[in-house]
Amino acid sequence: MPRTLLRERAYAAIRDAIVAGEIEPGAVVRDADLAERLGLSRAPVREAFARLVDEGLLESKPQSYTRVTAVVAGDVRDAAAVVGAMHELVTRAAVPRLFAADVEAMRAANARFGAAVDAGDVEGALHADDELHDVLVRVSGNHAAAATVARYTPLIRRLERRRFGEGGTCRSAGLHDRLIAACAAGDVDEAVRVTAEIWRTLADLADSDD
């Protein structure tokens, strides 16, 4: 397998394990251990570590340790502000370009979201939430915004998963319904307003965690 793909595989696997809480905040991670677990050499794992340090999911002290960062409310607020701004940007660009099939894809994702929330399936709910918003990111064609969303969303997801595990609730499917209705109507301003409201709830989640 090409080195780039090995690096991406290591990065995605470790990032997902951190976000899901399988590797807990404060846990020390070792490249040799994770390389064995993933069936990879240590080189792509070390490269993944460097990227995850840069993205705030790991912290490292040279010649001492690499460990999972704590979930810090201020960091989540900052990430939510950035990600929310990017989603507003792509929504404004995407709505005039949406086809009926794109709107239907959003509706299908929201149906999966609602079913997962009802079943208490946090992982499924967050995955469906990503699928819904990713339609707008994809249609916008803004690769810089997509990269920014991909970089900072994991910081937000860690807090969401933890709060839901403590008995919190997922964001309302009703907000998604309003967003989809605005998209279907081609109402750019309303779609942007609802998008802003959706992402403000994440900042509120961080505020309540202080």
Secondary structure, DSSP 8 states (H G I E B T S, - for coil): --HHHHHHHHHHHHHHHHHTTSS-TT-B--HHHHHHHHT--HHHHHHHHHHHHHTTSEEEETTTEEEE----HHHHHHHHHHHHHHHHHHHHHHGGG--HHHHHHHHHHHHHHHHHHHHT-HHHHHHHHHHHHHHHHHHHT-HHHHHHHHHHHHHHHHHHHHHHHTT-----HHHHHHHHHHHHHT-HHHHHHHHHHHHHHHHHHHHTT-
